[in-house]
Amino acid sequence: MTATPAGGSRFPATPAGAPTQYRASFDAAITFGNGGDLTVHGFRVDLPGPDTGEAEIAALFVASLGLLMTDGVELANVRVFAEPHKGTRGGPSDRREADSGAAGEPVELGGAEGARFTPPRTDTGGGPAELPLARVADLPAVVVRVAGAESPHVDVGALAAFDVRGRAVLLHTGARAGHPLTAAGAKWLAGQGVALVGTDADRVGDGDPEPGEILLAAGVPVVEGLTGLDLVPPTGATFTAVPPRNPGPAQVPVRAYARIP
């Protein structure tokens, strides 16, 4: 079977000026050399280009799950379509092994009005914590793309595949109006030692308890109202959002940007 481009995707188009990226959707059946099998339907992986063959798609599938002792992989219902990469492990946008501070032109992520920065709480009085520059500047970034996904929420399942410790986790929702992060997702991020959480939505999350308050109470700053996350790769970039030295307890405008290697 030959994978052919599929039109009519409901996902956001690649932004102007950025190279077109491609993904594949397929069903797969895997058999293992030590017994057992695995069947999936509608699985998706990032592709290096629109002409990627089935053998390479199968290899990307196996690598993305970290599967060992695979004896055979059969694909069916393969579709190739234009869509921004999500960061398939071992795929063309997986830069987790690259130097995170690689030189690159800064890309504005705050729009004309800038993003909004909320400082974390202290352990004692509930006021703003004092943040060293290392907590808000040149952070290795992880972009979690949920734009176009069936579920509007970012729960633990959407986050668990990423190494987030010490990183800025940026939620790319594709919609300004929304509160994507769940309370469980916020607790998981805080427990994993995330450095900062940002989103292009108007608020990082909604619920009881409120996800933003969970992060702030755990010492994690929050940045809301970002723009341009479709230009940032899933891994490999750095993120900076430096507030004033003494921002106070409330939100403050901040100029946010990424450096893309």
Number of C-alpha atoms within 10 A of each C-alpha: 9 13 20 15 15 13 10 7 11 9 14 13 13 17 12 8 7 10 10 15 19 21 23 26 21 21 16 19 14 18 16 15 11 10 9 9 14 11 11 11 13 13 12 20 23 28 26 15 15 17 13 17 14 19 12 12 24 19 13 21 24 17 15 18 12 10 11 11 10 16 12 12 19 13 18 16 14 21 18 24 21 23 20 27 24 21 24 21 21 19 20 16 20 18 18 19 8 12 12 19 16 12 12 12 10 16 17 19 24 23 14 9 11 19 25 24 24 22 26 26 22 15 12 7 8 12 15 21 22 15 18 10 14 11 19 19 17 21 24 24 29 26 24 23 23 19 18 16 12 7 10 15 18 23 18 17 9 14 20 13 14 16 14 20 16 15 22 29 28 25 25 25 24 21 18 16 12 18 22 26 26 22 23 17 23 29 16 17 24 22 12 15 15 22 24 30 25 24 31 27 23 18 21 27 23 17 12 10 13 15 23 26 21 21 27 23 20 20 22 25 26 26 29 25 23 26 24 17 24 21 19 25 22 26 25 23 28 25 28 25 25 20 20 11 10 11 17 14 14 12 16 16 20 20 19 25 27 25 23 21 19
